[in-house]
Structure formats: C-alpha cells, structure tokens
Amino acid sequence: MQMIRLAKTDWAKAWRAMIEVAPVRLISDDPVYEVLPAHLEVLTARGFSYEVVATRPRRVEKRRHGTAD
C-alpha cells in the first residue's frame, strides 16, 4: 500500500472517485491516506493532483529479558 496526501481544493471530488474503486483509510490528521495502486490510477486518469508520502519505518522494540532483582 502507498500513502498519499491530497490537495485540499480537490479533496472531496478525489475522495468520491477513490471510494468508487475500494475503501480508503485515513492514517494521519495531516491528512495522509493509505491507498491501493488502483486509486492512484483513477486519480491520475481524472486529473487530480496528489503527493506520494514516504512510509515511515516502524520502531522495533527491543526484547526485554525478565530477570529477578
């Protein structure tokens, strides 16, 4: 999955176009959306602008070894 940011001026029309294809998930209040490649095809075909957002690496938690104090 890819993440994109939509222009505020085109947001409503772009949103409607994307949900015709498949569900879209808002993942940040920025607003950043998680979309499928099919969503990008629809947006491009209909002339909407969007910004592809780089994915953030997930923090890996270190394993903690339980020891008695």
N, C-alpha and C positions, 0 to 999 in steps of 0.2 A: 504494500500500500504506500501511497505517496501522500505528502502533506502539502496543502496549498493555502494561500491567502488570497481572498477575493477583493476586488476593488469595491469600496462602499457604494459607489454610484451604480454599479451593476449587480449588487448582491442579490436583490430579490429575484430578478429575472434569471440570473445564473443558478440560484438555488432551485427554482422551479424546474429548470432544464435538467439539473443533475438528479433530482429525485424521481424524474421520469425513468431514469436508467436503473438506479439502485439506491438504497439508503446511503446517506452521507452522515458522517459523525463529526461533531464539533469537539475538538480536543483541547482547545485553549480559548480563553476570553479575548485573545489577541485580535481577531478571530482566525484560528487555524483549523482547517478541516482535513480529515483523513478521507481520501478518495481513491477510487479504482482507476485504472487506465482508461476504461470506457467513459468515465466522467470527463477526463481531460480531452478525449476525442470530441465529445459533444460540445464542450466549452470552446474548443478551437474551431470546430465547424460552424458554430453560431457567432463567432467573432468576439467572445468575451475575453477580457484580459485577466490573468491570474499570475501569482508569483509562487514558484515552487520553493518550499521551505525545507531546508536541510533537516534530516532527522537527528535528534539528539541521542547520543549514546546513553544507554541505561546505566545507572550506577550499579555496580556489582557489590553486593555486601560481602564482607569478609566473614568467613566461618569463625564462629566462636567456640572454643573448646571449653566445655564445662569442667571446672576444677573446684574442688573444695578449698575454701580459705582457711 
